[in-house]
Amino acid sequence: MLHWLNRFFFTIGFLVVLAVVIGLSLFLLTRDQVPENGVLLIDFEQTAIESIPPDALAGMLLGEQLKVRDLVDALDAAATDDRIHAVVARIGSGHPMAMSQEFRQAIIRFRESGKPAVAFAETIGEVGPGNTGYYLATAFDEIYLQESGDIGLIGLSVQSMFLRGMLDKLELEPRWDNRYEYKNAQNMIVEREYTDAHREAEYAVANSMFDQMVEDIVADRDLSPEELRELIDRGPFYGIEAVEAGLIDGLAFRDEVFAQLEERLGQDFETLGPRRYLKINGRPHAKGTGVALIFGDGAVVRGSSGFDPITGMTFMGSDTVTGAFREAIEDDNIRAIVLRVDSGGGSYVASDAIWRMTQLAREAGKPVVVSLGNVAASGGYYVAMGADRIIAQPGTITGSIGVLAGKLLTESFWEERLGITWDRIETSANAGMYVGLEDYTEHGWARHQAWLDRVYEDFTGKAAAGRGMSREAMHELAKGRIWSGRQALESGLIDQVGGFGEAWAAVRELLELEVDAPLHVQGFPAELPWYQRLMEGSQEPEVSASVQAAVEVLEQVQPVARALRRAGVLDQPHALEMPHEIDIR
C-alpha cells in the first residue's frame, strides 16, 4: 500500500513538473519579442505627459497617453540594442519648449550610436504655429514633409488674457495683492493689459527661448543665425518652399520615407512603438544602485494626488508625495531620490510639507536631485529649492518666487445682476474676512498684508538657504518673477541644464559612483500590482468607446474650465500658484 502511494505521488509530481516545463516553453516560444530587423516608430503628434496620478479615473482617461520618461527610456535603450536599426518619428505642431528639449537630447544620444534617425510629417503646423515641432525635427538626421504640408516656423508669440473688463461688467470686484511687482498672475483679473513688470518678464523669457531655438537649429541645419532669423521673419513655408530654404531634406509621403529607409538599411524592417518596445525589452536602469523616482506633477494641493476631468488638470497631492518620500527614506535599498517636478505651484502649506521631506531625506543620508519639466514655478520651485541638485531644461519656466492672494467681491453681482440678496450673521469682528460678500475691514486688510509678508519671507529665506545666497540677493531674483531655465542657471536658481539623463548622472556623482555605474530606478509610490492593472485594463469595447467619447467632449471643455479656475470662478487660486499659462510652441 505504501509503495503504491509513493508511486502515485511521484507520478502526480512528475506530471506537475512536466506541465510547468511545457507551459514555460510555450510561453518562451510564443511571447512577443523584439524583431531582429526592428525600427522604433515614435508618434510625436501624440500628447505626452509626465505621469498618471494614482487614481482610477486618471488611469481610465490618461492611461493611453505616452509619458515623457517612456519615450526617453525607449530611445536610450534602443541606442544600444542591436535589434533596433533606426528611429523613425512622426512630427506634429509641437510640444512645450522644455519637453521638446528633453526629446531632442534623447534623439541626439540615439544618433551618437551611429544609427539613422529620420523625421517625417504630414505638416508641422497646419495654418498655425509649428515652432517647437520643427525645433524637435531638427534633432534628426533627416526631415521629410508631405508635399501638401507646411512648416509653421514663424517665431514665438505669447498671449495673455485679461478678465478685468468682464468682471467690471458683471460687477465683480477683485481685491488682491501680491509680493512683489513681478508676481503677475493676479494681473489676469486686476488689469486690462500688461504692466511694465509683467511685459518685461514674459518678453525676457520668450526671447531666451527663441535664442535657444535659433542656436540649436543652426547647429543641426546648414544655416547661420542671421539666415535663420531672416527665414523665420519670412515664414511660414509651404511644401517646396521649405526644401528651397534648406529647412527640410525633401518632400515625401510616409510610405516613401519608409521605402527610402528600407533601401538605406538594405532590408525590410518591422516597426514597434515605445510602449511595446519597453514592455518586451524592459527599461534601462533596471538593476544596480537603488534610486527612487517620485513625480510631482500638477497644481500643488493638500491631500492626495489626482486628476480633474473637467479642467484636465493633474494635482500634486502633499499626502501622496510626502508618503512616497517616507517610503523611499525607510527603504534600505534606496540610496538616492529623484523628484521630477512639472508644476506651476499651488498651496503654500502643501509645498512646505513636500519641501520638508527633501530635508528629511538629506538628513537620512539620501541625496535629493530635482529634475524640472516644462514648468517649476512658485510652489513648483518651492518643493525643489532644498535639494542637493536642481536640474532644468534651458526652456523650463521656473522661479516665480513670491506670493499672491485675495478674493472677489460679489455682493453687487448677486444683487444688481441677478436680483439675489444676502444677509448674514457674524459672531466676531473678523468672521467675514474670507467671504466675498464684503470687503476687507482695515484690520482684515492689515492681517492679509501680514500673511503675504510672512509667506514671502519664509519662501525667500528657505530659497536663499537652499541656494547658498543671502536673503538680499534672493530678493532681487524673487519678487515673483519667472525665468527660463537658462536664465535661472546664470542667476544660481538651478545647478545645471538637462533632463533625465543629467539627473541620473548627478545621482552617480553625489553617491560617488562610477560615471557608468548601473542604477535601479524604482517609482514611488509603487505601481499597482499586475492583477489589479489587468482587471482595470479588461474593459468591454463599448465601455472603451464611451470613455473615448467622454474624453473628446472634455477636451473641448477643459480650456474654458482652466481659464475660469485661474480667474477664481471655479476655485480660489492658491498663494504659491502661477495661474497664467505660458504655452510657447
N, C-alpha and C positions, 0 to 999 in steps of 0.2 A: 504493500500500500504506500509506504513512504517512498519507495523507488518510483512508483507511478506519479506521485505528486511532484517529485523533483523533476521528472521528465516533462510534466505538464507546465510547471512554472518556467522551466528552461525554454520550452517551445514558445510560450507566451512572450517571454523576454526577448527571444530571438526575433520574433515577428515584429515586436515594437521597435527594436533597433533597426530592423530592415526597413520598416515603414518610414522611420526618421531619415535614414540614409537615402531612400528613394525620393522622399519629399524634398530633401535638401538638394539633391542632384537635379531634380526637375526645376526647382527654384533657380538654381545657378544657371541652368541651361536656357530658361525662358525669361529671366528677368531682363529689364531694359538695360542696355549697355551703351556706352559712348561709341559711336561708329568710328572705325579706323580712318575713314575719309571725312571726318566731321568739320563743319564750319559753324561757328557761333553766330546766330542771327539775332540781332537786337532791334527792337522797335522803339525808337526814341520819340515816336509820335505819342506813345502812351504817357500818361501822367505817372510820375514816380513820387513815392512818399518815403518818409524816414522810418516810420514804424506804424504798427497797428495796435491801438490801445487794447489792453487785455479784457475786453468785454464782448459779449456775443453779438451785439448789434454792429460794433465796429468790424468784427470778423466777417459778418454777413455782407456788409456794404463795401468794405475795403479789401476783402480777402484776395481779390483777383488782381489788385494793383501791384506793380513791381516796386520793390523797395530799393533805395539807393545802394544800400550795402549789398543786396543781391547782385546788382549789375556790376559793382566794383569787384566783388569776390569772384564772379564768373569770369571777368576779364583777366584778373590776376591768376586764377587757376588755369585758364586756357593758354596763357602765355608760356607755361612750362609743360603743357600737355601735348605730347607728340601726336595724339589722335586728332587734335584741333589744328587745322592748317591755315585758317584765316578767320577774320571777323568781318561780317557784312552788317551794316546798320542802316535802318530807315530813319531819316531825319525829318523832324517836323518844324513847327514855327519856333519852338524853343522852350527851355526851362528857365527858372530863375538863375541869376548870374552865378551864385556860388555852387549850385548844383551842376550847372554846365561845366564849371571848372573842375569839380570832382570827377565828372565823367571824362573830361579832356585828359586829366592826369592819368586815369586808368587806361585810356586808349593809347596814350604815349608810352606807358610802361609796356603795354602789349606789343607795340611796334618795335620796341627795343629787342624783342625776341627774334626779329627778322621776318616775322610772318606778315602778310599783307593785311591791311585794314581798309575797307572800301565803304564809302558812304553813298547812298542814293536817296533821292527824294522825289516825290511827285511835285511838290512845291515847298519852298521854305518861306512861308508867309503868303497865303493866297489873299490878295487885296488887303494886306495887313503886315505889320512888322514881323520880321524873322531874324532879328539881330542875333539873339543868343542861339537860335537854331543854326545859323551859318557859322557862328563862332565855334560851336561844337563840331560842325562838319570839318572845319579846317584842321582838326587834330588827326584826321585820317590821311592815309597816303593819297587817295583819290576821291574826288567828289563828282557824282553824276546827277543830272537833273532831267526829269521828263521834259520833253520839248515844250509842252504847254505850260510848264511851271514857271514860277517866279523866284527871285532872290530878294526878299524884303529887307535888304541891308540899307537902312535909311537913317541910322543914328538913334540915340536913346531919347525917350520922352517920359516925363513924369507928370502925371495929372493928379491933382488933389481936389477932392470935393469939399465944399464948404456949405454948411446947412443953416447958417445964421439967418439968412433971408427967409427960409421956410419956417424956421422956429418963430421969427417975428410975426409972420402971417398967422401962425397958429396961436400966437400969444403965449409961447413957451419961452421963458427967460432963463438962460444958463447962468449959474452962479458958481464959477470955477476959479481956481488959482493953481499955480504951479511953482516949481523950483527947477530951473530958472528960465530965462528967456528962450532957450532952445528946446525946452520941453514942449514941443509944438503940437502934440496930439490933441490938446483941447482946442486948438485953432479951428478944427473942423466944425465946432458948434459955437465958438465965441467970435469968430472972424468971418469976413466975406471974401478975403483973399490972403495971399501970403503976407506975413510980417517980414521985416527985413531979415531977422534972425532965421526964420523958417526957410526963406528962399536961399539964404546963404548956405545953410547946412545941406539942403537937398541938392542944390546946384553943385556943391563940392563933391558929394557922394556920386552923383551922376557923372561928373567929369572924371573922377577917379576910375569908375567902372569903364567909361568909354576909352580912357587911356590904356587900361589893361587889355581891352578887346583889340585895340589897334596894335599894341605891342605883340600880342600873341599871334594875331592873324598874319602880320607881316613876317613873323618868324617862320610861319608854315607855308605861305604863298610867296611867289617871287615878285614882291611889291615893296616899295619904300613906304614909310609912314605918311609922307606927303601925298604919294599917289593914292594910297588907300583912303585918306581923309577926303581927297578930291572926288574919288569914286563914290564914297558914301553920300556926299552932297549931291551927286547925280542920280542916286538910286530912287526907286527900286529898279531892278534889272529883269527883263523878260526874256526867257529862253536863250536864244543865241547871243543876246547882249552880254549875258553873264560869262559865256565862253570867251567872247572877244575881249572882255575886260580882264580876263585872267582869274576870275573868281572861282571858276569850276573847271573840271578837266574835260567834260564832254556832256552831250545830250544823249540820254538812253532811257529806255523803259526798264522796269525791273528785270524782265526776262533777258534783256540784252546784257545787263550788268552781270547777271548770273552766268550767262554763256561766256562772257569775257573772262570771268573768274575761273570757270572750268578749264578754259584754254590755258590760262596762266598757270593753274595748278597741275595741268596735264592729266586730269582725271575728273570723273563725276564726283560730286560731293553730296553729303546728307547734312541738312541743317538741323540745328536744335537750339531752342531758346534758353535764356539764362536759368529759368526756374527748373526746367527739365534737366539741364546740364548739372546744376548743383545737386539736384535730387539723386542723380546717378553717380556723379563723381565725388560728391562731398565738397565741403567748403575748404578753403585754405585756413590755416590757423586752427586745426582740429586736434592738435596734440602738442604738448610742450608745457611751458610755464603757464600757470593759470592766470587768466585775465578776465575780469568781469566787464561786460558791456551793458551799460544802462542807458536807456533812451529817455530824454526829457523833451518831449515833443508837444508843442501847442501852448495855449494860454496857461499860465501857472495858476492853479486853484488849490484850495484846501480840499482834502478828501482823496478820492480815487481818480486815477487817470481814466479818461473816457472819450466819447465821441458824440457830437450833437448833429443829428442828420439834417436838421433844419438849416443851420448855418454852414454845415460841412466842416466845422472846427473840431480839432482834437484838443485835449486838455492834459496838461502835465500835473497830475494829482500829487500833492505832497505826501499823502499816505503811501501811495504806490512807490514813489521814488525813494523816500526815506526807508521804506521797508526793504526795497531792493538793496540799498546801501547796507542796511543792517545784516542782511543775509550774506552779502559779499564780505563784510568785515569779519563775520563769525566763521566763514568757510576757510578752513586751514589750507585748502588747495588754491585759494585765490591770493595772488601776491600784489596785484595792482588793479586799479579800477579806471575804466574809460567811460566818461559821461558824454554822450552825444546830445547836443542841445540845438534845437531849432524852435525858437520861441520869441515872441515879441513882448513877453513879460506877463504880468498879472498881479496876483495878490502879494502884498509885501510880506505878510507873516508866513505864507506858504513858501515864498522864495527864501526867507530867512531859515525856515526849517530844513530846506534842502541844502542851503549853504552850510548849516551846522554839521550835516552828515559828511560833507567833504572834509571838514576839520577833524571830525572823529576818525575818519578813515586814515588820514595822515598821521594822527596821534597813534593809531594802531600799527603804524609802520607800513601802510599800504599806499603807495603814491597814487595821486589822482591826476589823470590827464583829461582835459576837456577838449572835445572836438566840436567846433561850432559849424552849423549848417548854413542855411540861407540867411537866417536872422537869429541873433542872440542879443537882444536889446532890452534895456530896462531890467525887469525881473529876469529875463533870459541871460543877461550879463551877470546879474546878482548871484545866480546859482553857480556861476563859473568862476567868479573872481577870486575865490580862495584856493584854487587848485595849484598843484605843483607846476603844471604846464598848461597854457591855453594856446590852442592852435585853431586858426580860422582860415578860410579861403580869402584871397585878396578881395573878392566881391561880396563877402559876408557883410551884412548890415549889423553893426554892433554899437556898443556904447549906450546912449540914451540914459545916462546915469542921472536920474532926477526923479521927481515925484509930482503927481497932479491928482486932484480930487475936487469934487463939488457935487452939485445937484441941479436938476431942472426945476424951476418954479412953475407949477402947473395950475394954480388956482384960477387965473384968468382964462386959461384954455378951457377948463371944465365949465366955468360959468358963462363966459362970453361966447364961446364957440359951440358948446353943447347944451347949455342951459342946465347944467348939473351943478348943484351947490353942495358944499360940505360943511359940516360943523364938527367940532372936536372938543374933547375934554382932556386936560393935561394935569397931572398931579404935581409937576415940578417945573421949575423955570426953564430948563433946557430939554424938556421931553420932546419938543418938536424940532430939535436941531437937525435931524436927518430926514425930515418929512418934506416932500416937495410942495406941500400946500402953503408953506410960509417961508419967508426969507430968514436968513440967519439973524439972530439978535447981535448986538455989539459984542456981548460976551461969547456967543456961539462962534462968531467970525474970528475972534481972537483965539479961541481954542482950536479952531480949524487951522489957523496960521501956525500955531504952536505944533500941531500934529505934522504939518508939512515940513517944518523945520526939523522936527525930531527924526522923521524918516530920512530926510536928505542928509543930516549929519551922520546917521547910522550907516547909510548906504556909502557915502563918500569915505567915511572913516574906515570901514571894512575893505573897501576897494583900494584905498591908499595902502593899508597894511598888506593886503594880498599882493599888490604890485610893487611894494617896496619903494614907495614915494611919499612925500609929505602931503598933508591934507590940502595945503595951499596949491601944490602942483596938481593934485587930483581935481580940485575945484575948477581949475582952468580947463581941464579936459572934460569935466562933467557938465553942469548947467543944463542937463537934459539933451545934449547934442548927440546926434547919430554920426557914426564914422564908418567908412568902408574898412574891410579887413586890412587893406594896405595902409590906410591912414592910422589904424589902431596899432599896427606894428611899429610904425615910425614914432608914435607917441608913447609906447610902452604899455598899452592896454592889453596886448597879447604878446606871446613869445615868438611865434613863428607862423608862417603861412603854410597851408597844406590841408590834407583831408585825412581819411582813414589810414593811408599808408604812413603818413608822418606821425599819426597817433601811436601806431604800433612801434615805430622806431623810437619815439620818445619813451615808451614803456621800457623798452630794452635798455635805453640809456640810463633811466632812473633806477632800474634794478641792477645796473652794471652787468648786463648780459652781453654776449657777443652780438655783433650787428645783424647776424643772420640767425640768431637763436630762435628755435621754434616756439610758438605761443599757442596756447589752447584758449581761445576766446569763447566765453560762455555768456549767454544772455541772462540777465537778471531783471525782473523775476523770471523764473524758469518757464519755458513754453509749456503749453498743455500737453499731457501725455497722449501717445499715439491713438489710443482708443477713443479719447474724447474728441480729438480732431477728426477721426474717422466718422464718428457719429454726427458731428456738426457738418461735415462735408457731404454726407449722404442725403442730399435734398432731392425731392422729386422734380422732374423737369418743369412742371407748371409752377412750383414754388420758386425755382430759379428765375423763371420768366417774370414772375410777379416782382421779385426783388429787383431785377434789372429795370423793369418799368418804373418802379419806385425811385431807383437811383436817377434815372433820366429826368423825372419830374423834379427831384430835389436839386439836381444840378442847375436847373433854371431858377429855383427859388433862393438858393444859397447866397449869391452875390448881394441880393436885396437884403436878406436877413443879416448878413455880416455888416452891411452899412448901417442898418438900424441898430444893431448891437453897439457898434462903435459910437453912434450918436447918443447912446444911453437910453434908447427907447425900449429895447427888449431886455436889457440888463444893464446894471450900473457898471461902467468900466472900472478896472482895478487901478490902484495907486501906481503900481510899477508896470504899466502896460503901455505899449506903443500902438494904439488903435488904428492910426493912419497906416494903411498898407502901401508899401512901395514895391511895385511889381515892374521890374525893368526887364524887357525881353527884346 
